[in-house]
Amino acid sequence: MRFNNSLTSKTALAMLLLAVSLAGSAALAGDRPNCLLIIADDLGLQLSCYGDRHVETPHIDAIAASGTRFETCYTTQASCSPSRASIYTGLFPHTHGHIGLAKPHNPPLGAEFHERTLPRMMRDAGYRTAVIGKLHVNPKPAFRFDREINAELGPNNGREVRAMAAAAKEFIAAGDGQPFFMVVSYVDPHHPFAPQLGGLPEDPLEVGSVPPWPFQRVESDKLIREATNYYNCVRRLDEGVGLLMQALKSTGAEDETIIVFVSDHGPPFVRAKTSCYEAGLRVPLIVRWPGVTTPGYVSPAFTSTVDIYPTILDATGLETPDHVQGRSLRSVASSHNSDWRTCLAGEYHQHAGKPFFPRRAMRDSRYKIIHNLLAGEFTINPGIDGDTAFAVARTPEYAESDASLAMARQADPPEWELYDLSADPWEFHDLSSDPRHKVDLQRMQALLHDWRVRTGDPFLDPAVLEAKHREVNF
């Protein structure tokens, strides 16, 4: 196989040009800046600005070069709708209630939060609002934008990146000076993968040009093909972001616009999406906030997608409601803040429907703990979006390998898992039963319990947990 181990001059040039054009304004021109929120679908850290050597993403890299890139950001849940509801509310799924996909049989956003979602807050403050592409949250009225542009993009909706850029340009230009809050929500690189669509990417990667996933450590022809096609979707996403940045610049609004780039969760493969492992929870987060962020700064602060809501409210001069669980990123956007959080939490409940298999996760600078609340009572689906890695790991070739044991643990885990992320970043070696790590386990258990208490986790109550288990799983 041949792997790409260097960035081209095209990447460097795009980064330089956008950094110069966007970072030049020391402050926003008005007191009511525009806000552009860009959401990718199923994108982990597969970007060249995050060190991935198998793909070039010059346009997203350029936004990072003109703003701040947050090195460690967690999504709240590695499942689409719960994660997006967190972005729009600043709350964890166990608080906002939208714990599964936006399906009729899954619970929607709690009624007490309907009036305080981000699109509603911005509309009430006099902003024009639009979502272009995927929304995928329930109930729709709680997340109402002035304009929802999706079906009219074309047959592939949120993959029609040229149409999305054109729609964004049209919406911005029609504002007549009124500030806007616009969400551009791409479907790429969600499964099923379209390695080339509408001629994009122009030169798709050949199968075999990227290696197997490091968080799986198994290989087959199909797995390699799927990984390659995933990366091609990432490249189309990047080209779409480039077109979007051109549209923003052409309207003259770039110097008055805050840009936030994030993904809903990690890639659609086993031990990533729908898990509490790093490959599922860690997502890119890039913020360009003129006058606040420092061009090219890489922040070590532990950040979460619940921080997006208060950050946008702060940036646009709005007060953050007291119930919000995230924090504005202002204080860590350009320098270290000793008062910032030292631990980061994530969780999981359910995806399309069954099974309900709640998990809680907490990490610090070294260790990661996962609590599987229904361990021993139920198991989780061993696959996601057609990924066959679990089956491959069960073949004789991988018998008793780290990959085979990790895949089995993913599907039927113990109550507690503990990992040393400094030595084992992809969580293959569970230390929870190792007596040498008893103190580390107890310390992380205490931190996780404290977070659950502070955020009012309803599943701390065994009766509530059992009732939900019976309601969904039987």
C-alpha beads as a LAMMPS data file, in Angstrom:
LAMMPS data file: protein, C-alpha beads

474 atoms
473 bonds

1 atom types
1 bond types

-500.0 500.0 xlo xhi
-500.0 500.0 ylo yhi
-500.0 500.0 zlo zhi

Masses

1 110.0

Atoms # bond

1 1 1 0.000 0.000 0.000
2 1 1 1.120 3.574 -0.524
3 1 1 0.385 6.215 2.067
4 1 1 0.508 9.994 1.745
5 1 1 3.023 11.335 4.273
6 1 1 3.380 14.995 3.309
7 1 1 1.309 18.093 2.685
8 1 1 1.543 19.732 -0.705
9 1 1 2.207 23.358 -1.501
10 1 1 -1.504 23.658 -2.366
11 1 1 -2.356 23.104 1.294
12 1 1 0.228 25.575 2.523
13 1 1 -0.828 28.238 0.008
14 1 1 -4.522 27.948 0.854
15 1 1 -3.734 28.218 4.550
16 1 1 -1.602 31.300 4.014
17 1 1 -4.100 33.100 1.795
18 1 1 -7.061 32.591 4.106
19 1 1 -5.005 33.383 7.198
20 1 1 -3.964 36.706 5.665
21 1 1 -7.454 37.613 4.457
22 1 1 -9.324 36.643 7.619
23 1 1 -6.891 37.319 10.438
24 1 1 -6.277 40.899 9.402
25 1 1 -9.219 42.324 11.314
26 1 1 -8.275 42.918 14.919
27 1 1 -11.903 43.224 15.899
28 1 1 -15.310 42.781 14.384
29 1 1 -16.729 45.742 12.545
30 1 1 -20.026 45.868 14.416
31 1 1 -21.416 45.149 17.851
32 1 1 -23.631 42.432 16.404
33 1 1 -21.358 40.112 14.452
34 1 1 -22.568 37.407 12.111
35 1 1 -22.044 33.802 13.087
36 1 1 -21.316 30.890 10.737
37 1 1 -21.505 27.431 12.309
38 1 1 -20.144 24.657 10.084
39 1 1 -21.019 21.086 11.085
40 1 1 -19.493 18.018 9.458
41 1 1 -21.177 14.623 9.736
42 1 1 -19.223 11.658 11.169
43 1 1 -15.860 13.429 10.975
44 1 1 -13.233 12.602 13.563
45 1 1 -9.710 14.013 13.505
46 1 1 -9.200 13.003 9.858
47 1 1 -7.885 16.443 8.869
48 1 1 -4.365 17.442 7.965
49 1 1 -4.435 20.293 10.496
50 1 1 -4.966 17.631 13.163
51 1 1 -1.975 15.676 11.971
52 1 1 -3.617 13.092 9.720
53 1 1 -0.993 12.236 7.116
54 1 1 -3.328 10.438 4.726
55 1 1 -5.486 13.353 3.590
56 1 1 -5.064 16.992 2.628
57 1 1 -7.712 19.434 3.812
58 1 1 -6.273 22.830 2.839
59 1 1 -9.481 24.826 3.217
60 1 1 -10.318 23.634 6.723
61 1 1 -6.639 23.951 7.607
62 1 1 -6.798 27.571 6.455
63 1 1 -9.590 28.357 8.905
64 1 1 -7.419 26.838 11.642
65 1 1 -4.495 28.986 10.490
66 1 1 -6.636 32.108 10.770
67 1 1 -8.127 31.211 14.155
68 1 1 -7.740 28.791 17.045
69 1 1 -7.676 25.022 16.782
70 1 1 -8.687 23.165 19.937
71 1 1 -6.566 20.057 20.276
72 1 1 -8.908 18.001 22.475
73 1 1 -12.652 18.381 22.018
74 1 1 -15.300 15.816 22.947
75 1 1 -18.719 15.490 21.459
76 1 1 -21.339 14.738 24.082
77 1 1 -22.538 11.523 22.437
78 1 1 -21.198 9.753 19.344
79 1 1 -24.619 9.680 17.718
80 1 1 -25.979 12.319 15.381
81 1 1 -29.148 13.773 16.910
82 1 1 -28.091 13.755 20.584
83 1 1 -24.841 15.459 19.624
84 1 1 -26.551 18.113 17.514
85 1 1 -29.099 18.781 20.233
86 1 1 -26.151 19.423 22.567
87 1 1 -24.630 21.907 20.111
88 1 1 -27.951 23.764 19.957
89 1 1 -28.605 23.725 23.733
90 1 1 -25.260 23.629 25.555
91 1 1 -26.478 20.559 27.462
92 1 1 -25.516 16.897 27.725
93 1 1 -28.013 14.394 26.304
94 1 1 -28.953 13.017 29.722
95 1 1 -30.075 16.576 30.540
96 1 1 -31.731 17.720 27.303
97 1 1 -33.420 14.325 26.831
98 1 1 -32.749 13.791 23.104
99 1 1 -30.808 10.563 23.746
100 1 1 -31.320 8.791 20.386
101 1 1 -31.720 9.622 16.704
102 1 1 -34.543 11.886 15.587
103 1 1 -37.017 9.035 15.089
104 1 1 -40.674 8.895 16.165
105 1 1 -39.972 6.121 18.691
106 1 1 -37.025 7.935 20.327
107 1 1 -37.449 10.725 22.899
108 1 1 -37.102 14.292 21.546
109 1 1 -35.673 17.380 23.208
110 1 1 -37.228 18.059 26.609
111 1 1 -40.090 20.564 26.441
112 1 1 -38.467 22.824 29.041
113 1 1 -35.672 23.632 26.562
114 1 1 -37.780 24.337 23.447
115 1 1 -37.677 28.108 23.840
116 1 1 -33.926 28.282 24.486
117 1 1 -32.331 26.446 21.606
118 1 1 -29.638 28.358 19.748
119 1 1 -31.715 29.114 16.625
120 1 1 -34.560 30.418 18.786
121 1 1 -32.249 32.535 20.943
122 1 1 -30.659 34.088 17.874
123 1 1 -34.003 34.745 16.177
124 1 1 -35.338 36.387 19.333
125 1 1 -32.255 38.624 19.389
126 1 1 -32.987 39.906 15.885
127 1 1 -30.723 37.651 13.862
128 1 1 -31.718 36.212 10.510
129 1 1 -31.307 32.467 10.801
130 1 1 -30.791 29.674 8.289
131 1 1 -29.710 26.063 8.264
132 1 1 -28.339 24.733 4.992
133 1 1 -28.151 20.957 4.841
134 1 1 -28.780 18.513 7.646
135 1 1 -30.735 19.383 10.803
136 1 1 -31.910 15.983 12.153
137 1 1 -33.307 16.904 15.579
138 1 1 -36.747 16.655 17.175
139 1 1 -39.151 18.295 17.582
140 1 1 -38.604 20.504 14.566
141 1 1 -40.437 23.574 15.972
142 1 1 -37.956 23.767 18.857
143 1 1 -35.141 24.174 16.340
144 1 1 -36.932 26.404 13.844
145 1 1 -34.779 28.594 11.600
146 1 1 -36.117 31.360 9.379
147 1 1 -34.983 29.248 6.451
148 1 1 -34.270 25.539 6.268
149 1 1 -32.553 24.777 2.955
150 1 1 -32.076 21.087 2.259
151 1 1 -34.267 19.298 -0.278
152 1 1 -33.870 22.125 -2.786
153 1 1 -30.095 21.606 -2.842
154 1 1 -30.441 18.640 -5.161
155 1 1 -30.806 14.875 -5.017
156 1 1 -27.883 14.464 -2.608
157 1 1 -28.886 17.291 -0.260
158 1 1 -26.038 17.970 2.158
159 1 1 -23.440 16.499 -0.185
160 1 1 -24.232 19.054 -2.883
161 1 1 -21.417 21.335 -1.756
162 1 1 -21.615 23.735 -4.701
163 1 1 -25.341 24.259 -4.162
164 1 1 -24.753 24.724 -0.442
165 1 1 -22.202 27.472 -1.061
166 1 1 -24.548 29.184 -3.536
167 1 1 -27.437 29.024 -1.053
168 1 1 -25.215 30.485 1.664
169 1 1 -24.128 33.344 -0.585
170 1 1 -27.740 34.105 -1.495
171 1 1 -28.861 34.098 2.127
172 1 1 -26.028 36.364 3.276
173 1 1 -26.510 38.819 0.430
174 1 1 -30.232 39.190 1.132
175 1 1 -29.668 40.521 4.636
176 1 1 -29.702 44.273 4.045
177 1 1 -27.385 44.818 6.998
178 1 1 -29.201 42.560 9.458
179 1 1 -26.789 40.143 11.180
180 1 1 -27.140 36.448 10.452
181 1 1 -26.733 33.157 12.256
182 1 1 -26.204 30.497 9.615
183 1 1 -25.558 26.790 10.061
184 1 1 -24.033 24.970 7.102
185 1 1 -24.372 21.277 7.864
186 1 1 -22.706 18.840 5.471
187 1 1 -23.552 15.149 5.149
188 1 1 -19.978 14.200 4.259
189 1 1 -18.282 12.017 5.341
190 1 1 -21.338 10.040 6.524
191 1 1 -21.969 6.477 5.327
192 1 1 -22.876 5.373 2.640
193 1 1 -19.808 6.889 1.068
194 1 1 -19.821 8.593 -2.311
195 1 1 -16.138 8.611 -3.326
196 1 1 -16.870 11.089 -6.130
197 1 1 -19.976 13.201 -6.604
198 1 1 -20.445 15.978 -9.123
199 1 1 -16.789 15.658 -10.029
200 1 1 -15.667 16.185 -6.408
201 1 1 -13.118 15.420 -5.257
202 1 1 -11.473 16.005 -8.615
203 1 1 -8.809 13.346 -8.102
204 1 1 -10.184 10.740 -5.677
205 1 1 -7.775 8.626 -3.678
206 1 1 -7.131 5.152 -4.991
207 1 1 -8.149 2.197 -2.861
208 1 1 -5.147 1.224 -0.773
209 1 1 -3.809 4.751 -0.380
210 1 1 -4.851 4.855 3.289
211 1 1 -4.150 2.228 5.970
212 1 1 -6.573 0.331 8.217
213 1 1 -8.029 2.290 11.110
214 1 1 -5.631 2.470 14.068
215 1 1 -8.524 2.126 16.497
216 1 1 -9.499 -1.230 14.894
217 1 1 -6.233 -2.934 13.846
218 1 1 -7.961 -5.300 11.465
219 1 1 -7.785 -5.380 7.690
220 1 1 -9.730 -6.724 4.721
221 1 1 -10.275 -5.585 1.151
222 1 1 -13.680 -4.177 2.078
223 1 1 -12.382 -2.347 5.142
224 1 1 -9.591 -0.735 3.143
225 1 1 -12.037 0.270 0.393
226 1 1 -14.444 1.795 2.907
227 1 1 -11.669 3.711 4.664
228 1 1 -10.419 5.088 1.339
229 1 1 -13.897 6.169 0.281
230 1 1 -14.423 7.801 3.654
231 1 1 -11.315 9.906 3.086
232 1 1 -12.598 10.877 -0.364
233 1 1 -15.739 12.191 1.317
234 1 1 -13.547 14.170 3.715
235 1 1 -11.818 15.726 0.721
236 1 1 -15.175 16.725 -0.824
237 1 1 -16.179 18.225 2.515
238 1 1 -13.000 20.285 2.493
239 1 1 -13.631 21.502 -1.049
240 1 1 -17.158 22.445 0.011
241 1 1 -15.779 24.471 2.909
242 1 1 -13.469 26.217 0.467
243 1 1 -16.429 27.166 -1.735
244 1 1 -18.297 28.377 1.336
245 1 1 -15.378 30.594 2.371
246 1 1 -15.297 32.059 -1.130
247 1 1 -19.025 32.807 -0.881
248 1 1 -18.547 34.506 2.472
249 1 1 -15.709 36.627 1.136
250 1 1 -17.616 37.630 -1.994
251 1 1 -20.423 39.126 0.125
252 1 1 -17.998 41.310 2.081
253 1 1 -19.126 39.749 5.358
254 1 1 -15.972 37.842 6.306
255 1 1 -14.496 40.455 8.652
256 1 1 -17.761 40.667 10.579
257 1 1 -18.341 36.929 10.903
258 1 1 -17.384 34.481 13.625
259 1 1 -16.707 30.993 12.263
260 1 1 -17.058 27.770 14.239
261 1 1 -16.159 24.456 12.609
262 1 1 -17.064 21.203 14.373
263 1 1 -18.266 17.660 13.741
264 1 1 -21.110 15.817 15.412
265 1 1 -18.938 12.764 16.269
266 1 1 -16.254 10.414 14.971
267 1 1 -16.245 8.179 11.879
268 1 1 -18.932 5.538 11.184
269 1 1 -16.874 2.498 12.068
270 1 1 -16.831 0.055 14.980
271 1 1 -15.107 1.430 18.095
272 1 1 -15.817 4.984 16.918
273 1 1 -19.406 6.057 16.173
274 1 1 -21.893 4.950 18.897
275 1 1 -19.063 4.188 21.322
276 1 1 -17.430 6.049 24.185
277 1 1 -13.944 5.430 22.835
278 1 1 -11.690 8.263 21.725
279 1 1 -12.299 7.621 18.021
280 1 1 -16.001 8.303 18.567
281 1 1 -15.910 11.120 21.090
282 1 1 -13.021 13.243 19.845
283 1 1 -13.958 15.749 17.161
284 1 1 -12.310 18.757 15.518
285 1 1 -13.182 22.181 16.882
286 1 1 -11.886 25.317 15.164
287 1 1 -12.979 28.857 16.032
288 1 1 -12.174 32.069 14.181
289 1 1 -13.314 34.921 16.407
290 1 1 -11.684 38.161 15.232
291 1 1 -10.338 40.147 18.134
292 1 1 -10.376 37.104 20.427
293 1 1 -8.716 34.126 18.750
294 1 1 -5.060 34.236 17.793
295 1 1 -4.258 33.116 14.234
296 1 1 -2.627 29.718 14.270
297 1 1 -3.006 29.179 18.021
298 1 1 -3.471 25.568 19.118
299 1 1 -5.294 25.470 22.435
300 1 1 -4.611 22.581 24.833
301 1 1 -7.843 23.285 26.727
302 1 1 -10.253 20.386 27.187
303 1 1 -13.330 21.498 25.256
304 1 1 -16.748 20.038 24.551
305 1 1 -19.489 20.593 22.021
306 1 1 -21.602 21.969 24.906
307 1 1 -19.222 24.956 24.793
308 1 1 -20.391 26.043 21.336
309 1 1 -23.755 27.386 22.529
310 1 1 -22.361 29.723 25.224
311 1 1 -19.481 30.746 22.955
312 1 1 -21.828 31.938 20.213
313 1 1 -24.035 33.744 22.714
314 1 1 -20.970 35.414 24.239
315 1 1 -19.604 36.398 20.844
316 1 1 -22.895 37.964 19.796
317 1 1 -23.450 39.803 23.079
318 1 1 -26.239 37.605 24.420
319 1 1 -26.527 36.331 27.976
320 1 1 -26.066 32.607 28.525
321 1 1 -28.941 30.991 30.468
322 1 1 -27.991 29.649 33.904
323 1 1 -28.941 26.066 33.064
324 1 1 -26.314 25.715 30.319
325 1 1 -23.593 23.157 31.100
326 1 1 -20.933 24.445 28.702
327 1 1 -18.637 27.454 29.000
328 1 1 -17.702 30.192 26.553
329 1 1 -14.352 29.505 24.924
330 1 1 -13.285 33.148 25.167
331 1 1 -10.828 32.582 28.033
332 1 1 -9.009 29.683 26.312
333 1 1 -9.187 30.910 22.734
334 1 1 -5.766 32.537 22.720
335 1 1 -3.966 31.542 25.922
336 1 1 -3.892 29.100 28.827
337 1 1 -6.481 29.477 31.588
338 1 1 -5.611 27.743 34.857
339 1 1 -9.255 27.840 35.930
340 1 1 -10.425 25.813 32.947
341 1 1 -11.680 22.237 33.292
342 1 1 -9.141 19.456 33.811
343 1 1 -11.480 16.590 32.897
344 1 1 -13.729 15.916 29.930
345 1 1 -16.937 13.874 29.839
346 1 1 -18.914 12.009 27.195
347 1 1 -21.752 9.514 27.167
348 1 1 -23.921 7.203 25.107
349 1 1 -27.503 5.926 25.346
350 1 1 -28.956 4.591 22.110
351 1 1 -28.837 5.230 18.385
352 1 1 -31.613 4.248 15.962
353 1 1 -33.614 2.449 18.639
354 1 1 -32.675 -0.748 20.407
355 1 1 -30.573 -1.373 22.335
356 1 1 -30.580 1.173 25.120
357 1 1 -27.065 0.693 26.503
358 1 1 -26.045 3.736 28.559
359 1 1 -22.383 4.511 29.025
360 1 1 -20.544 7.305 30.783
361 1 1 -16.945 8.341 30.101
362 1 1 -14.457 10.686 31.718
363 1 1 -10.861 11.490 30.844
364 1 1 -8.145 13.619 32.322
365 1 1 -4.705 14.371 30.924
366 1 1 -3.731 10.688 31.162
367 1 1 -6.485 8.266 32.143
368 1 1 -9.894 7.457 30.696
369 1 1 -12.706 5.632 32.462
370 1 1 -15.890 4.205 30.918
371 1 1 -18.852 3.076 33.002
372 1 1 -21.185 0.647 31.240
373 1 1 -24.378 1.001 33.253
374 1 1 -26.075 -2.170 31.986
375 1 1 -22.998 -4.386 31.756
376 1 1 -23.900 -8.043 32.189
377 1 1 -27.592 -7.383 31.588
378 1 1 -27.539 -6.494 27.919
379 1 1 -25.109 -6.182 25.002
380 1 1 -24.656 -3.528 22.375
381 1 1 -24.799 -3.974 18.585
382 1 1 -21.366 -5.134 17.375
383 1 1 -21.500 -3.082 14.170
384 1 1 -22.456 0.309 12.812
385 1 1 -23.401 1.476 9.307
386 1 1 -22.452 -1.809 7.675
387 1 1 -18.898 -1.888 9.021
388 1 1 -17.620 -5.484 9.041
389 1 1 -14.602 -4.981 11.319
390 1 1 -16.204 -6.912 14.190
391 1 1 -16.683 -9.985 11.994
392 1 1 -13.157 -9.708 10.604
393 1 1 -11.737 -9.538 14.128
394 1 1 -13.431 -12.867 14.913
395 1 1 -11.661 -14.753 12.121
396 1 1 -8.789 -17.158 12.978
397 1 1 -6.223 -14.671 11.700
398 1 1 -6.975 -12.375 14.637
399 1 1 -7.620 -14.970 17.333
400 1 1 -6.623 -13.674 20.787
401 1 1 -5.177 -10.510 19.251
402 1 1 -5.578 -7.088 20.836
403 1 1 -8.028 -6.262 18.062
404 1 1 -10.179 -9.339 18.688
405 1 1 -10.278 -8.746 22.443
406 1 1 -11.073 -5.059 22.016
407 1 1 -13.905 -5.776 19.572
408 1 1 -15.391 -8.330 21.958
409 1 1 -15.154 -5.820 24.806
410 1 1 -16.899 -3.187 22.676
411 1 1 -19.900 -5.469 22.195
412 1 1 -20.058 -6.980 25.680
413 1 1 -18.048 -4.797 28.049
414 1 1 -17.396 -5.096 31.777
415 1 1 -18.998 -2.567 34.092
416 1 1 -15.813 -0.483 34.222
417 1 1 -13.071 0.130 31.687
418 1 1 -9.879 2.055 32.412
419 1 1 -7.250 3.125 29.880
420 1 1 -3.922 4.892 30.054
421 1 1 -4.231 7.216 27.064
422 1 1 -0.581 8.231 27.199
423 1 1 0.537 4.645 26.580
424 1 1 -2.576 3.299 24.848
425 1 1 -4.298 6.127 22.938
426 1 1 -6.691 3.803 21.077
427 1 1 -7.819 1.952 24.237
428 1 1 -6.825 -1.641 23.560
429 1 1 -5.685 -2.551 27.079
430 1 1 -8.286 -2.339 29.830
431 1 1 -6.609 -1.697 33.196
432 1 1 -9.738 -1.735 35.351
433 1 1 -8.901 -5.098 36.979
434 1 1 -5.175 -4.404 37.298
435 1 1 -4.367 -3.964 41.038
436 1 1 -1.516 -1.616 40.115
437 1 1 -4.126 0.867 38.860
438 1 1 -6.620 0.530 41.706
439 1 1 -5.981 4.074 42.932
440 1 1 -6.291 5.467 39.385
441 1 1 -9.572 3.603 38.919
442 1 1 -11.011 4.904 42.174
443 1 1 -9.933 8.468 41.429
444 1 1 -11.527 8.410 37.968
445 1 1 -14.680 6.778 39.365
446 1 1 -14.996 9.626 41.857
447 1 1 -14.516 12.278 39.154
448 1 1 -17.119 10.635 36.934
449 1 1 -19.627 10.301 39.781
450 1 1 -19.156 13.946 40.751
451 1 1 -19.843 15.073 37.164
452 1 1 -22.972 12.932 36.980
453 1 1 -24.269 14.436 40.214
454 1 1 -23.492 18.001 39.131
455 1 1 -25.257 17.555 35.790
456 1 1 -28.289 15.799 37.277
457 1 1 -27.864 12.484 35.473
458 1 1 -31.264 10.783 35.861
459 1 1 -29.745 7.327 35.431
460 1 1 -27.963 7.620 38.756
461 1 1 -31.324 6.446 40.092
462 1 1 -31.448 2.628 39.669
463 1 1 -35.241 2.731 39.329
464 1 1 -35.086 5.212 36.449
465 1 1 -32.353 3.187 34.754
466 1 1 -34.303 -0.061 35.116
467 1 1 -37.532 1.497 33.833
468 1 1 -35.800 2.825 30.695
469 1 1 -34.082 -0.529 30.189
470 1 1 -37.434 -2.332 30.307
471 1 1 -39.158 0.245 28.123
472 1 1 -36.678 0.073 25.252
473 1 1 -34.947 -3.282 25.367
474 1 1 -37.921 -5.614 25.980

Bonds

1 1 1 2
2 1 2 3
3 1 3 4
4 1 4 5
5 1 5 6
6 1 6 7
7 1 7 8
8 1 8 9
9 1 9 10
10 1 10 11
11 1 11 12
12 1 12 13
13 1 13 14
14 1 14 15
15 1 15 16
16 1 16 17
17 1 17 18
18 1 18 19
19 1 19 20
20 1 20 21
21 1 21 22
22 1 22 23
23 1 23 24
24 1 24 25
25 1 25 26
26 1 26 27
27 1 27 28
28 1 28 29
29 1 29 30
30 1 30 31
31 1 31 32
32 1 32 33
33 1 33 34
34 1 34 35
35 1 35 36
36 1 36 37
37 1 37 38
38 1 38 39
39 1 39 40
40 1 40 41
41 1 41 42
42 1 42 43
43 1 43 44
44 1 44 45
45 1 45 46
46 1 46 47
47 1 47 48
48 1 48 49
49 1 49 50
50 1 50 51
51 1 51 52
52 1 52 53
53 1 53 54
54 1 54 55
55 1 55 56
56 1 56 57
57 1 57 58
58 1 58 59
59 1 59 60
60 1 60 61
61 1 61 62
62 1 62 63
63 1 63 64
64 1 64 65
65 1 65 66
66 1 66 67
67 1 67 68
68 1 68 69
69 1 69 70
70 1 70 71
71 1 71 72
72 1 72 73
73 1 73 74
74 1 74 75
75 1 75 76
76 1 76 77
77 1 77 78
78 1 78 79
79 1 79 80
80 1 80 81
81 1 81 82
82 1 82 83
83 1 83 84
84 1 84 85
85 1 85 86
86 1 86 87
87 1 87 88
88 1 88 89
89 1 89 90
90 1 90 91
91 1 91 92
92 1 92 93
93 1 93 94
94 1 94 95
95 1 95 96
96 1 96 97
97 1 97 98
98 1 98 99
99 1 99 100
100 1 100 101
101 1 101 102
102 1 102 103
103 1 103 104
104 1 104 105
105 1 105 106
106 1 106 107
107 1 107 108
108 1 108 109
109 1 109 110
110 1 110 111
111 1 111 112
112 1 112 113
113 1 113 114
114 1 114 115
115 1 115 116
116 1 116 117
117 1 117 118
118 1 118 119
119 1 119 120
120 1 120 121
121 1 121 122
122 1 122 123
123 1 123 124
124 1 124 125
125 1 125 126
126 1 126 127
127 1 127 128
128 1 128 129
129 1 129 130
130 1 130 131
131 1 131 132
132 1 132 133
133 1 133 134
134 1 134 135
135 1 135 136
136 1 136 137
137 1 137 138
138 1 138 139
139 1 139 140
140 1 140 141
141 1 141 142
142 1 142 143
143 1 143 144
144 1 144 145
145 1 145 146
146 1 146 147
147 1 147 148
148 1 148 149
149 1 149 150
150 1 150 151
151 1 151 152
152 1 152 153
153 1 153 154
154 1 154 155
155 1 155 156
156 1 156 157
157 1 157 158
158 1 158 159
159 1 159 160
160 1 160 161
161 1 161 162
162 1 162 163
163 1 163 164
164 1 164 165
165 1 165 166
166 1 166 167
167 1 167 168
168 1 168 169
169 1 169 170
170 1 170 171
171 1 171 172
172 1 172 173
173 1 173 174
174 1 174 175
175 1 175 176
176 1 176 177
177 1 177 178
178 1 178 179
179 1 179 180
180 1 180 181
181 1 181 182
182 1 182 183
183 1 183 184
184 1 184 185
185 1 185 186
186 1 186 187
187 1 187 188
188 1 188 189
189 1 189 190
190 1 190 191
191 1 191 192
192 1 192 193
193 1 193 194
194 1 194 195
195 1 195 196
196 1 196 197
197 1 197 198
198 1 198 199
199 1 199 200
200 1 200 201
201 1 201 202
202 1 202 203
203 1 203 204
204 1 204 205
205 1 205 206
206 1 206 207
207 1 207 208
208 1 208 209
209 1 209 210
210 1 210 211
211 1 211 212
212 1 212 213
213 1 213 214
214 1 214 215
215 1 215 216
216 1 216 217
217 1 217 218
218 1 218 219
219 1 219 220
220 1 220 221
221 1 221 222
222 1 222 223
223 1 223 224
224 1 224 225
225 1 225 226
226 1 226 227
227 1 227 228
228 1 228 229
229 1 229 230
230 1 230 231
231 1 231 232
232 1 232 233
233 1 233 234
234 1 234 235
235 1 235 236
236 1 236 237
237 1 237 238
238 1 238 239
239 1 239 240
240 1 240 241
241 1 241 242
242 1 242 243
243 1 243 244
244 1 244 245
245 1 245 246
246 1 246 247
247 1 247 248
248 1 248 249
249 1 249 250
250 1 250 251
251 1 251 252
252 1 252 253
253 1 253 254
254 1 254 255
255 1 255 256
256 1 256 257
257 1 257 258
258 1 258 259
259 1 259 260
260 1 260 261
261 1 261 262
262 1 262 263
263 1 263 264
264 1 264 265
265 1 265 266
266 1 266 267
267 1 267 268
268 1 268 269
269 1 269 270
270 1 270 271
271 1 271 272
272 1 272 273
273 1 273 274
274 1 274 275
275 1 275 276
276 1 276 277
277 1 277 278
278 1 278 279
279 1 279 280
280 1 280 281
281 1 281 282
282 1 282 283
283 1 283 284
284 1 284 285
285 1 285 286
286 1 286 287
287 1 287 288
288 1 288 289
289 1 289 290
290 1 290 291
291 1 291 292
292 1 292 293
293 1 293 294
294 1 294 295
295 1 295 296
296 1 296 297
297 1 297 298
298 1 298 299
299 1 299 300
300 1 300 301
301 1 301 302
302 1 302 303
303 1 303 304
304 1 304 305
305 1 305 306
306 1 306 307
307 1 307 308
308 1 308 309
309 1 309 310
310 1 310 311
311 1 311 312
312 1 312 313
313 1 313 314
314 1 314 315
315 1 315 316
316 1 316 317
317 1 317 318
318 1 318 319
319 1 319 320
320 1 320 321
321 1 321 322
322 1 322 323
323 1 323 324
324 1 324 325
325 1 325 326
326 1 326 327
327 1 327 328
328 1 328 329
329 1 329 330
330 1 330 331
331 1 331 332
332 1 332 333
333 1 333 334
334 1 334 335
335 1 335 336
336 1 336 337
337 1 337 338
338 1 338 339
339 1 339 340
340 1 340 341
341 1 341 342
342 1 342 343
343 1 343 344
344 1 344 345
345 1 345 346
346 1 346 347
347 1 347 348
348 1 348 349
349 1 349 350
350 1 350 351
351 1 351 352
352 1 352 353
353 1 353 354
354 1 354 355
355 1 355 356
356 1 356 357
357 1 357 358
358 1 358 359
359 1 359 360
360 1 360 361
361 1 361 362
362 1 362 363
363 1 363 364
364 1 364 365
365 1 365 366
366 1 366 367
367 1 367 368
368 1 368 369
369 1 369 370
370 1 370 371
371 1 371 372
372 1 372 373
373 1 373 374
374 1 374 375
375 1 375 376
376 1 376 377
377 1 377 378
378 1 378 379
379 1 379 380
380 1 380 381
381 1 381 382
382 1 382 383
383 1 383 384
384 1 384 385
385 1 385 386
386 1 386 387
387 1 387 388
388 1 388 389
389 1 389 390
390 1 390 391
391 1 391 392
392 1 392 393
393 1 393 394
394 1 394 395
395 1 395 396
396 1 396 397
397 1 397 398
398 1 398 399
399 1 399 400
400 1 400 401
401 1 401 402
402 1 402 403
403 1 403 404
404 1 404 405
405 1 405 406
406 1 406 407
407 1 407 408
408 1 408 409
409 1 409 410
410 1 410 411
411 1 411 412
412 1 412 413
413 1 413 414
414 1 414 415
415 1 415 416
416 1 416 417
417 1 417 418
418 1 418 419
419 1 419 420
420 1 420 421
421 1 421 422
422 1 422 423
423 1 423 424
424 1 424 425
425 1 425 426
426 1 426 427
427 1 427 428
428 1 428 429
429 1 429 430
430 1 430 431
431 1 431 432
432 1 432 433
433 1 433 434
434 1 434 435
435 1 435 436
436 1 436 437
437 1 437 438
438 1 438 439
439 1 439 440
440 1 440 441
441 1 441 442
442 1 442 443
443 1 443 444
444 1 444 445
445 1 445 446
446 1 446 447
447 1 447 448
448 1 448 449
449 1 449 450
450 1 450 451
451 1 451 452
452 1 452 453
453 1 453 454
454 1 454 455
455 1 455 456
456 1 456 457
457 1 457 458
458 1 458 459
459 1 459 460
460 1 460 461
461 1 461 462
462 1 462 463
463 1 463 464
464 1 464 465
465 1 465 466
466 1 466 467
467 1 467 468
468 1 468 469
469 1 469 470
470 1 470 471
471 1 471 472
472 1 472 473
473 1 473 474
